[in-house]
Amino acid sequence: KETARQNIKAFADECDAIVTLCASCASHLKHGYVNLLGEEAKKFSDKIVDFSSFVHDRLGLGSFKLSPSSEKVAYHASCHLCRALGVREAPRALIRRAAEYVPSAEEESCCGFGGTFSAKFPEISAELMRKKLANISMSGAKRLVLDCPGCAMQIGGGADRMKLGLRVSHVSEILAEAIAFRQRETGKP
């Protein structure tokens, strides 16, 4: 409770939004703090927003001039983003603006990381990861975009061990690349 109160005090009324690059963090700050502190955390938790929702819903896709690549990109929806926060379309829309989005089977299925889940149940975790990687491979994508550092470690590590040649990136990275490519291509931001 003390740490939650310190975080709430640190942000106070200084900002309109608190943007996170990790859906697990966003979920905890948005829902966990309210569960822990009740109304005391409500104003703070209402400001929490994941990166994809912030860019898509608040800034708007038209805010960015992008040059999309022809790279085939699959998407993994982390458990906290799609289930805890209910965010489904924003990341996919951002990917479509930056590259060629290729859906894969069971995008919203767990990759097996789940914080301590992978340590407590390594066999189940490994099987979930293998299934996730098989689905991504079948999509033809050579890159996977997601929003969770834990999922990135799980899926990226598994892909490396299996020598799949799969590049794993945060959704913010693919957008940054499309902006940088446009700047190189046109000389304009």
C-alpha positions in Angstrom: 0.0 0.0 0.0 2.9 2.3 0.8 4.4 1.9 -2.6 1.1 2.5 -4.3 0.5 5.6 -2.4 4.1 6.9 -3.2 3.4 6.3 -6.9 0.0 8.0 -6.8 1.6 11.0 -5.0 4.5 11.1 -7.5 2.1 11.7 -10.4 -0.6 13.6 -8.5 -2.2 16.1 -10.9 0.9 16.6 -13.1 -0.4 14.7 -16.1 -3.4 13.8 -18.2 -2.3 10.2 -19.0 0.2 7.7 -17.6 1.3 5.6 -20.6 2.9 2.2 -20.1 4.8 0.0 -22.5 3.8 -3.1 -20.6 0.2 -4.3 -20.3 0.9 -6.2 -17.1 2.1 -3.0 -15.5 -0.9 -1.1 -16.9 -3.3 -3.7 -15.6 -1.8 -3.6 -12.1 -1.7 0.1 -11.9 -5.3 0.5 -13.3 -7.0 -2.4 -11.5 -4.6 -3.6 -8.7 -4.3 -0.2 -7.1 -8.1 0.3 -7.0 -8.4 -3.2 -5.5 -5.8 -2.3 -2.9 -6.7 1.3 -2.0 -10.3 1.8 -3.3 -11.4 5.3 -4.1 -8.0 6.7 -3.0 -6.5 5.3 -6.2 -9.4 5.9 -8.6 -8.2 9.3 -10.1 -4.7 7.8 -10.6 -5.9 4.6 -12.1 -8.2 6.4 -14.6 -5.1 8.0 -16.1 -3.4 4.7 -16.9 -3.4 3.7 -20.5 -1.4 1.2 -22.5 0.8 2.4 -25.4 -1.4 1.1 -28.2 -4.6 2.5 -26.9 -2.9 5.9 -26.2 -1.5 6.1 -29.8 -4.7 4.7 -31.5 -7.4 6.2 -29.3 -6.0 9.4 -27.9 -3.4 10.6 -30.5 -5.2 9.0 -33.4 -3.7 7.1 -36.3 -3.9 10.1 -38.6 -1.4 11.9 -36.3 1.4 9.9 -37.8 2.7 10.0 -41.3 4.1 6.5 -41.8 5.7 4.6 -44.6 4.7 1.0 -44.0 7.0 -1.8 -44.8 6.0 -4.9 -46.8 7.3 -7.1 -43.9 4.9 -9.8 -42.8 4.2 -9.3 -39.2 2.2 -11.4 -36.8 0.8 -10.3 -33.4 0.6 -11.8 -29.9 -2.0 -10.3 -27.6 -0.7 -10.6 -24.0 -3.2 -11.9 -21.5 -3.2 -8.6 -19.5 -3.8 -6.5 -22.6 -6.7 -8.4 -24.2 -8.3 -9.8 -21.1 -7.5 -7.6 -18.1 -7.6 -4.3 -20.1 -10.0 -5.4 -22.9 -7.7 -3.9 -25.6 -8.0 -5.8 -28.9 -8.2 -3.7 -32.0 -5.7 -0.8 -31.3 -2.5 -2.9 -31.6 -3.6 -4.6 -34.7 -4.6 -1.3 -36.3 -1.2 0.1 -35.5 0.5 -2.9 -37.0 -1.6 -2.6 -40.2 -0.4 1.0 -40.5 3.3 0.0 -40.2 3.6 -3.3 -42.0 1.7 -6.2 -43.5 -0.3 -7.7 -40.7 -0.8 -11.5 -41.1 -3.1 -13.0 -38.5 -2.0 -16.2 -36.8 -4.1 -18.8 -35.0 -4.8 -18.2 -31.3 -3.3 -14.7 -31.2 -5.0 -14.1 -27.8 -3.9 -17.4 -26.3 -1.3 -17.3 -23.5 2.3 -17.8 -24.5 3.1 -19.6 -21.2 5.1 -16.9 -19.5 2.6 -15.6 -16.9 5.1 -14.2 -14.4 5.9 -17.1 -12.0 3.8 -19.5 -14.0 6.7 -20.4 -16.3 8.9 -21.1 -13.2 6.2 -23.1 -11.3 5.0 -25.1 -14.3 7.9 -25.2 -16.8 6.5 -28.2 -18.9 3.1 -26.5 -19.4 4.8 -23.2 -20.1 7.1 -24.7 -22.7 4.2 -26.5 -24.4 2.1 -23.2 -24.6 5.2 -21.5 -26.1 5.8 -24.2 -28.7 2.1 -24.0 -29.8 2.3 -20.2 -30.0 5.5 -20.4 -32.1 4.0 -23.1 -34.4 1.0 -20.9 -35.1 3.2 -17.9 -35.8 5.4 -20.0 -38.1 2.3 -21.1 -40.0 1.3 -17.5 -40.6 4.4 -16.9 -42.7 5.5 -14.0 -40.6 9.2 -13.4 -39.8 8.4 -10.9 -37.2 6.2 -10.9 -34.1 4.9 -7.7 -32.5 3.6 -7.6 -29.0 3.3 -5.3 -25.9 4.6 -7.3 -23.0 8.3 -7.7 -22.0 7.6 -11.0 -20.3 6.0 -12.4 -23.5 8.9 -11.0 -25.5 11.3 -13.0 -23.4 9.3 -16.1 -23.5 8.5 -16.1 -27.2 11.8 -14.5 -28.4 13.8 -16.9 -26.2 11.9 -19.9 -27.5 12.2 -18.8 -31.1 16.0 -18.3 -30.7 16.4 -21.8 -29.1 14.4 -23.3 -32.0 16.4 -21.2 -34.5 13.2 -19.9 -36.2 14.7 -16.6 -37.3 11.7 -14.8 -35.7 12.2 -11.2 -34.8 10.2 -10.1 -31.7 9.5 -6.4 -31.2 7.3 -4.1 -29.2 4.5 -2.4 -31.2 6.2 0.9 -30.4 9.3 -0.3 -32.3 7.5 -1.1 -35.5 5.8 2.4 -35.5 9.2 4.1 -34.9 10.7 2.2 -37.8 7.8 3.2 -40.1 8.3 6.9 -39.1 12.1 6.7 -39.5 11.7 5.0 -42.9 9.3 7.8 -44.0 11.9 10.4 -42.9 14.7 8.7 -44.8 12.4 8.3 -47.8 10.9 11.7 -48.0 13.2 13.9 -45.9 10.1 15.0 -43.9 8.8 14.0 -40.5 
